[in-house]
Amino acid sequence: MEKIKKLVFNLITFTVNKADNKNSTKFLAAFSFLESIIIPIPTDIFIIPMMLTKRYSWLYLGIFVTTFSILGGITGYIIGMYFWDVIGVKIVSFYDGQENINYIKSLFSKYGWVVILIAGFSPIPYKIFTLGSGMLGYNFLFFLICSVVSRGLRFISLSFLVHKYGEKSIKLLNNHFSKFTALISIIFLIIVILLFL
């Protein structure tokens, strides 16, 4: 966890220096799109410095990132559905996720849309589930709705928190990285469980 934390904060420092650039939104759009398909680094670490520049409203940036993340998710779904053997398998293999395909299949058969909600909000790689949803032929409309809800909650809430707490949010994240990740996942799981009751 320490190596991941160090990587995240090195990237935040780098992007703080680049975030005030007029092309930063183009970079963020491309990164958000590709993160939903193949890039292993979460988009969140680029939202933080962009919010700190105060060039964009928190709601605009949250919706902006959500939109491009969803477009990437749709592309991942299409790759999974139509190009699994050519591209999808290579992406999953890159993440050593091949042995997890049967597990993903069982998750989809048991929990369906809840799996996409959790994957879109939590630290679980969303890209594996976008590809898996397509490969398994999961209902596209449900996939899209779950992706919009989970990715929207994730990115809009993060944008708001950084807007509200500014640089304190980076210090809080630095001091409580593991706890923060676990807490967000637990809160989201509770919400999903309450939806079923």
Buried (B, 14 or more C-beta within 10 A) or exposed (E): EEEEBEEBBEBBEEBBEBBEEEEBBEBBBEBBBBBBBBBEBBBBBBBBBBBBEEBBEBEEBBBBBBBBBBBBBBBBBBBBBEBBEEBBBEBBEEBEBEEBBEEBEEBBEEBBBBBBBBBBBBEEBBBBBBBBBBBBEBEBEEBBBBBBBBBBBBBBBBBBBBBEBEEEBBEBBEEEBEEBBEEBBEEBBEEBEEEEE
